[in-house]
Amino acid sequence: MRRLLAITVIPLLACLVLAGCGSSKPSSAASSSASATNSNSSVSVAGAFGATPVVTIPKVNANNKLTVKTVIHGTGTTVTKTDAMAANFVLYFWDGKSSTLKANTFTQNPTVIGGTMLPGLETALIGQKVGSRILAVIPPADGYGTSGNSQLGITGSTTLVFVIDVLKSYAATASAVGATESNGGGSLPAVAAHAGTAPTVTVPSAKPPTALVTKTLIKGSGPKVAKGQYVIAQYTGYIWRTKKVFDSSWTAGSPFGFVIGASPEQVIPGWDTGLAGQTVGSRVMLVIPPKDGYGTTGASQAGITGTDTLVFVVDIIDAFQHGA
């Protein structure tokens, strides 16, 4: 699962739009958009951009054609294959002659869509403009294939019906923008980086601090991050003991989104505590002891023991209010 290591919980909402989430893998090739003469084209969408859409799905069997329609044409920048998007969406599972609403982010927080998407979503979204609302009716061949995805409740015959509002787009190279205040160093790790690239962290040979350390490296000029906001960030994570990277959004190919201070928590406690009150555009170094990280159990899949201190360099790219 993408980015399992940096967070405590990955919401299933994110898995629903990403290839390779869970045990099943989608088809590798997407088909072209369907013509107007099929059952999929009978799916209708009503409502204003930014509000939960009203979706009507006919009580017939879906066909096996990918159907894409731009319901509302935006006027923002064009989304490219390397971009990530902040988006709201609803998702229906269309099985046989019935359909069921399975996800709605309009009443919660936006979701980051980027990196390796489902083939049908990639076809539907790349080339669209920010501010657009897109309907995508995705058959199994362009979704999770004939094996489906048992973790998400998707069978090998489930057609996915997405309606997606593209709120913003972010380049894969999005990074902190602001005035440099520090590069760390001394008893703390030293950080070297250029705009648009992953920072390099040099961990000292000294013992790590026993309490959480938050160090602002670049001070952004945006608003302060508050509990309950959906934050979009780039990050690199190091284990102090090994002095090596264990996880990074830069290598994943797109920024990472999470709700700060969520209940249940979506990130390790050191992130919730250390990033709250920081400003958008900032780069922050977090030195996180076990009690604020993965606790005494650690995270064996990442090589993290119950005594490991972690070092994160986090670029705060954006933040949304609840329901934005």
Wavefront OBJ file of the C-alpha trace (Angstrom):
o trace
v 0.000 0.000 0.000
v 1.384 3.389 -0.931
v 2.883 5.388 1.931
v 2.046 2.890 4.607
v 5.157 3.764 6.551
v 4.673 7.459 7.246
v 1.200 7.276 8.664
v -0.741 5.331 11.235
v -3.922 4.951 9.191
v -4.440 5.253 5.438
v -8.093 6.056 4.769
v -9.800 3.701 2.315
v -10.903 6.798 0.402
v -7.344 7.209 -0.848
v -7.113 3.535 -1.795
v -10.207 3.816 -3.961
v -8.420 6.057 -6.472
v -4.960 4.491 -6.428
v -3.533 1.557 -8.322
v -1.916 -1.149 -6.206
v -3.809 -0.389 -2.975
v -4.597 -3.619 -1.179
v -4.081 -7.151 -2.448
v -5.462 -6.836 -5.965
v -3.918 -5.047 -8.915
v -5.792 -3.242 -11.686
v -5.483 -3.748 -15.377
v -2.446 -2.080 -16.890
v -4.196 -0.678 -19.949
v -7.140 1.706 -20.175
v -9.665 1.595 -22.996
v -10.871 4.641 -24.871
v -13.988 6.589 -23.936
v -17.256 4.978 -24.942
v -19.590 6.322 -27.554
v -22.837 8.003 -26.567
v -24.932 4.921 -27.396
v -24.493 2.648 -24.398
v -26.021 2.090 -20.958
v -23.124 3.922 -19.277
v -24.022 7.152 -21.060
v -27.397 7.069 -19.294
v -25.672 7.991 -16.023
v -26.580 11.615 -15.263
v -25.065 14.208 -12.925
v -26.660 17.386 -11.551
v -25.567 20.068 -9.095
v -23.060 22.889 -8.700
v -19.287 22.532 -8.553
v -18.117 22.118 -4.961
v -21.393 20.646 -3.726
v -22.292 16.971 -3.481
v -23.550 16.004 -6.944
v -26.844 14.247 -7.584
v -26.016 11.111 -9.564
v -28.631 8.992 -11.318
v -27.569 5.515 -12.419
v -30.007 3.465 -14.521
v -31.323 0.148 -13.192
v -29.688 -1.850 -15.945
v -26.402 -3.685 -16.324
v -23.373 -1.543 -17.042
v -21.438 -2.371 -20.180
v -17.693 -2.889 -20.377
v -16.814 0.464 -21.920
v -14.987 3.299 -20.196
v -17.207 6.380 -20.312
v -15.822 9.842 -19.524
v -17.755 13.119 -19.578
v -16.716 16.600 -18.486
v -19.878 17.778 -16.725
v -18.510 21.221 -15.779
v -15.606 22.727 -17.720
v -13.095 24.490 -15.500
v -10.866 27.372 -16.546
v -7.793 26.629 -14.412
v -4.498 25.025 -15.319
v -4.437 21.779 -17.277
v -3.655 18.663 -15.250
v -0.634 16.714 -16.517
v 0.381 13.121 -15.894
v 2.976 14.155 -13.313
v 0.610 16.392 -11.330
v -1.260 15.552 -8.157
v -4.750 16.909 -7.606
v -6.712 17.996 -4.578
v -10.195 16.785 -5.388
v -13.596 15.985 -3.970
v -15.455 12.967 -5.283
v -18.400 10.654 -4.896
v -18.074 6.989 -5.818
v -20.757 4.429 -6.555
v -20.333 0.690 -7.020
v -22.484 -0.482 -9.943
v -23.141 -4.212 -9.631
v -25.672 -5.818 -11.934
v -28.778 -3.618 -12.038
v -28.157 -1.918 -8.682
v -25.772 0.810 -7.509
v -24.608 1.918 -4.065
v -22.901 5.084 -2.855
v -19.589 4.056 -1.279
v -17.664 7.303 -0.734
v -18.358 11.028 -0.510
v -15.554 13.462 0.328
v -17.702 16.563 -0.207
v -18.958 16.283 3.375
v -15.472 15.597 4.782
v -12.160 16.764 3.344
v -10.605 16.658 -0.123
v -8.386 13.783 -1.197
v -5.060 13.866 -3.017
v -5.205 11.999 -6.312
v -1.843 11.456 -7.958
v 1.024 9.098 -8.517
v -0.122 5.758 -9.943
v -3.878 6.023 -10.449
v -6.393 3.485 -11.639
v -6.080 3.331 -15.439
v -9.630 4.573 -16.002
v -9.118 7.541 -13.692
v -5.869 8.463 -15.372
v -7.636 8.533 -18.741
v -10.488 10.582 -17.276
v -8.411 13.183 -15.411
v -5.240 13.861 -17.378
v -5.779 16.861 -19.649
v -8.703 18.218 -17.620
v -8.597 21.751 -16.214
v -8.748 22.729 -12.557
v -12.331 23.705 -11.721
v -13.799 20.862 -13.777
v -16.314 18.235 -12.711
v -15.754 14.887 -14.412
v -17.942 11.804 -14.640
v -16.003 8.571 -15.091
v -17.796 5.233 -15.479
v -15.005 2.684 -15.110
v -15.459 -1.002 -15.990
v -13.341 -3.680 -14.284
v -10.791 -3.749 -17.116
v -9.929 -0.112 -16.376
v -10.246 -0.457 -12.603
v -9.286 -3.419 -10.435
v -9.515 -6.109 -13.105
v -11.331 -9.440 -12.969
v -9.983 -10.217 -9.483
v -11.448 -7.020 -7.979
v -10.252 -5.872 -4.554
v -11.649 -7.705 -1.540
v -10.283 -5.116 0.903
v -12.452 -2.454 -0.729
v -15.445 -4.690 -1.420
v -14.924 -4.540 -5.174
v -15.687 -7.707 -7.150
v -14.399 -8.676 -10.564
v -17.638 -7.397 -12.117
v -18.030 -4.094 -10.237
v -18.204 -0.953 -12.367
v -16.981 2.172 -10.582
v -18.889 5.434 -11.075
v -16.888 8.505 -10.040
v -17.912 12.156 -10.096
v -14.823 14.238 -9.333
v -14.386 17.977 -8.748
v -10.766 19.033 -9.384
v -10.013 21.767 -6.832
v -6.285 22.357 -7.347
v -3.287 20.738 -8.964
v 0.266 20.378 -7.689
v 3.439 19.541 -9.550
v 5.342 16.468 -8.389
v 8.168 18.904 -7.582
v 6.035 21.160 -5.334
v 8.094 22.224 -2.334
v 8.408 24.848 0.402
v 8.344 28.483 -0.625
v 9.568 31.074 1.858
v 12.522 32.549 3.695
v 15.264 30.208 4.902
v 15.660 30.340 8.675
v 17.913 27.350 9.339
v 19.587 24.327 7.801
v 19.701 22.461 11.092
v 23.064 21.099 12.185
v 24.912 21.053 15.488
v 23.280 18.429 17.700
v 20.431 18.164 15.199
v 20.486 16.713 11.679
v 21.692 19.018 8.897
v 19.408 19.496 5.891
v 20.500 20.366 2.355
v 18.073 20.846 -0.516
v 17.205 22.787 -3.636
v 13.687 23.875 -4.545
v 11.724 21.118 -6.218
v 13.911 18.257 -5.016
v 13.924 15.935 -2.033
v 16.046 17.246 0.864
v 19.121 15.340 1.978
v 19.473 14.825 5.717
v 22.798 14.225 7.459
v 22.189 12.673 10.871
v 24.892 13.353 13.502
v 26.639 10.586 15.431
v 25.373 12.026 18.723
v 22.505 10.441 20.634
v 19.082 11.707 19.543
v 17.003 13.985 21.766
v 14.476 12.251 24.001
v 11.707 14.814 23.427
v 9.991 15.937 20.243
v 11.943 18.651 18.404
v 10.307 20.947 15.846
v 12.641 23.134 13.786
v 11.390 25.537 11.116
v 13.870 25.516 8.248
v 11.918 27.631 5.760
v 9.186 30.001 6.943
v 6.228 30.123 4.581
v 3.966 33.145 4.304
v 0.685 31.236 4.124
v -1.933 30.717 6.838
v -1.253 28.635 9.920
v -2.155 24.964 9.847
v -4.989 24.170 12.264
v -6.436 20.975 13.692
v -9.015 19.413 11.393
v -7.560 20.812 8.182
v -6.629 18.624 5.244
v -2.909 19.219 4.733
v -0.963 18.507 1.542
v 2.729 17.941 2.123
v 5.964 16.575 0.741
v 8.159 14.646 3.148
v 11.272 12.574 3.595
v 11.679 10.301 6.622
v 14.960 9.004 8.086
v 15.749 6.593 10.913
v 18.294 8.236 13.237
v 19.982 4.913 14.052
v 20.573 3.845 10.435
v 20.858 7.391 9.028
v 18.921 6.193 5.978
v 15.621 7.109 4.287
v 12.722 4.786 5.095
v 9.890 6.647 3.331
v 9.423 9.640 1.035
v 6.616 11.309 -0.905
v 9.235 12.421 -3.426
v 9.875 8.851 -4.516
v 6.136 8.054 -4.417
v 5.623 10.622 -7.177
v 3.135 13.033 -5.611
v 2.467 14.996 -2.418
v 0.720 13.325 0.504
v -2.592 14.383 2.056
v -3.849 13.882 5.610
v -6.110 15.465 8.212
v -4.095 16.998 11.042
v -5.336 16.178 14.523
v -7.866 13.677 13.183
v -9.660 11.160 15.392
v -8.779 8.403 14.790
v -5.352 9.795 13.958
v -4.140 9.662 10.374
v -0.487 10.419 11.071
v 1.902 9.623 13.891
v 1.497 11.905 16.948
v 4.728 13.800 16.273
v 3.273 15.062 12.999
v 0.021 16.202 14.603
v 1.892 18.056 17.358
v 4.846 19.359 15.373
v 3.016 20.644 12.294
v 0.076 22.338 14.015
v 0.562 26.108 13.925
v 3.172 25.984 11.158
v 2.444 28.092 8.092
v 1.694 26.936 4.566
v 4.837 27.165 2.456
v 7.109 26.167 5.354
v 9.697 23.402 5.570
v 9.807 21.832 9.021
v 12.210 19.310 10.515
v 10.664 16.955 13.054
v 12.840 14.809 15.318
v 10.403 12.288 16.731
v 11.161 9.950 19.668
v 9.393 6.566 19.812
v 6.593 7.757 22.102
v 5.563 10.312 19.458
v 6.175 7.934 16.565
v 5.414 4.221 16.376
v 5.737 3.518 20.086
v 7.474 0.547 21.652
v 6.271 -1.798 18.898
v 7.955 0.175 16.103
v 7.134 -0.572 12.457
v 8.990 -3.688 11.369
v 8.006 -3.338 7.711
v 10.025 -0.111 7.632
v 12.902 -1.402 9.730
v 11.804 0.783 12.653
v 12.328 -0.660 16.131
v 10.577 0.372 19.326
v 13.580 2.475 20.347
v 14.137 4.312 17.061
v 14.013 8.084 16.765
v 12.759 9.337 13.406
v 13.709 12.451 11.458
v 11.221 13.961 9.016
v 11.635 16.967 6.762
v 8.125 18.111 5.824
v 7.188 20.745 3.240
v 3.679 22.122 3.859
v 2.290 22.730 0.372
v -1.337 23.582 1.133
v -4.136 23.243 3.692
v -7.912 23.088 3.276
v -10.681 23.797 5.722
v -13.099 20.991 6.547
v -15.547 20.453 3.693
v -13.598 22.737 1.318
l 1 2 3 4 5 6 7 8 9 10 11 12 13 14 15 16 17 18 19 20 21 22 23 24 25 26 27 28 29 30 31 32 33 34 35 36 37 38 39 40 41 42 43 44 45 46 47 48 49 50 51 52 53 54 55 56 57 58 59 60 61 62 63 64 65 66 67 68 69 70 71 72 73 74 75 76 77 78 79 80 81 82 83 84 85 86 87 88 89 90 91 92 93 94 95 96 97 98 99 100 101 102 103 104 105 106 107 108 109 110 111 112 113 114 115 116 117 118 119 120 121 122 123 124 125 126 127 128 129 130 131 132 133 134 135 136 137 138 139 140 141 142 143 144 145 146 147 148 149 150 151 152 153 154 155 156 157 158 159 160 161 162 163 164 165 166 167 168 169 170 171 172 173 174 175 176 177 178 179 180 181 182 183 184 185 186 187 188 189 190 191 192 193 194 195 196 197 198 199 200 201 202 203 204 205 206 207 208 209 210 211 212 213 214 215 216 217 218 219 220 221 222 223 224 225 226 227 228 229 230 231 232 233 234 235 236 237 238 239 240 241 242 243 244 245 246 247 248 249 250 251 252 253 254 255 256 257 258 259 260 261 262 263 264 265 266 267 268 269 270 271 272 273 274 275 276 277 278 279 280 281 282 283 284 285 286 287 288 289 290 291 292 293 294 295 296 297 298 299 300 301 302 303 304 305 306 307 308 309 310 311 312 313 314 315 316 317 318 319 320 321 322 323 324
